[in-house]
Amino acid sequence: MWWLFVSVGLAAAGLVVLAVFAARVFTAVRELAAQVAASTDALTAAGDRLQRAAAPVAERAGEISRR
């Protein structure tokens, strides 16, 4: 009968270990999602700045090609 208690105890301990790892993975995924969101915002801002900076250059290039 003691083997039944041991096996149930080991199964419970295994589930606790799996729960701890699941919590760690969940935390890491949340941090990764936050970093991806921040990177997306930074890339969007950089793209907007590049587009604003390229507009005058494109206008000048059009003037040069007409001459």
C-alpha positions in Angstrom: 0.0 0.0 0.0 2.9 2.4 0.7 3.8 2.3 -3.1 0.5 3.8 -3.9 1.2 6.8 -1.6 4.7 7.2 -3.1 3.4 7.1 -6.7 0.7 9.7 -5.9 3.2 11.9 -4.2 5.6 11.7 -7.1 2.9 12.4 -9.5 1.8 15.5 -7.5 5.5 16.6 -7.3 5.8 16.3 -11.1 2.7 18.4 -11.6 4.1 21.1 -9.3 7.3 21.1 -11.3 5.4 21.4 -14.6 3.3 24.2 -13.1 6.4 26.1 -12.1 7.9 25.8 -15.6 4.6 26.8 -17.2 4.5 30.0 -15.1 8.1 30.8 -16.1 7.3 30.3 -19.8 4.2 32.5 -19.4 6.3 35.2 -17.9 8.9 35.0 -20.6 6.3 35.1 -23.3 4.7 38.3 -21.8 8.2 39.9 -21.7 8.9 39.0 -25.3 5.5 40.4 -26.4 6.3 43.6 -24.7 9.7 43.8 -26.4 8.1 43.1 -29.8 5.5 45.8 -29.2 8.2 48.3 -28.3 10.3 47.4 -31.3 7.3 47.7 -33.6 6.6 51.2 -32.2 10.3 52.2 -32.7 10.3 50.9 -36.3 7.1 52.7 -37.1 8.5 56.0 -35.7 11.8 55.5 -37.6 9.9 54.8 -40.8 7.9 58.0 -40.4 11.0 60.0 -39.8 12.7 58.5 -42.9 9.6 59.2 -45.0 9.6 62.9 -43.9 13.4 63.2 -44.5 13.1 61.6 -47.9 10.4 63.9 -49.2 12.6 67.0 -49.9 15.3 64.8 -51.4 12.7 63.2 -53.8 11.5 66.7 -54.8 15.1 67.8 -55.5 15.7 64.7 -57.5 12.7 65.4 -59.6 13.9 69.0 -60.3 17.3 67.7 -61.3 16.0 65.2 -63.8 13.8 67.8 -65.5 16.8 70.0 -66.4 
